[in-house]
């Protein structure tokens, strides 16, 4: 896990904790090795499918005249492959978000971070659902904030990452 100076300079300790907890979720769930394995399995299959489809679309195999067919085949295969990959990525990010809020017990810090980073990046906080489903690797900011706000407010334990605080400071307004 790498923390950049901009994160350390611009965000509160609680916001940094939720970011670190989110990244630790990726480590704990082995998301990077799983993503590499997914790509290693999908890429050759997709390349093979592109080749076969381009051969069906153009009899000029290996000739410059076959390039349009190759481009069309690549687009046809990449579309569903990308949709599936993005959907899996959003699920991984949702899991990391939930882990982050649970571990830090600081949904308000998660919400604050998400709002701030979205404004800094001039992101659309709540794009149309179809845009997220087609193009996004992460849930929308509105969805992420909604999930954090839905975190149970009653029966909270002592914050896991804030052991130095007293239990009387665990209520949130």
C-alpha angles and dihedrals in degrees: 000000000000123000117201123216091243090061092049093045100044106037138063123251091254092051090049089050092055091048091050091046090051091052091045088056088060089051094046093049092043091234096162096053089044091051091050090049091050091051091046090055099040101042097062092043091049092047090051091049091049091051094049094045092048089052089053091049098046131032090199095088113187094002126114088249088068094062096090090052090048091051092049092047091050091052093047092051097038094055099066092033090055093045091053093045092049092048091052090047092052090051090051091050092048089053091049090048092051091047090050095052092043095048096043095036085212110117090158091059090048090052092047092050093047093050093047097046091047091052091046091051092043087234126169102252094207113017119182111286092243091057091054093046094049104037114013127100090187132046114261117272090247091054092047092049091046091053091050092048089051090058107121110270096190125072094019114172125224105293108269095217097036101059091149092067122089119246090244090066094060096091117100127208 
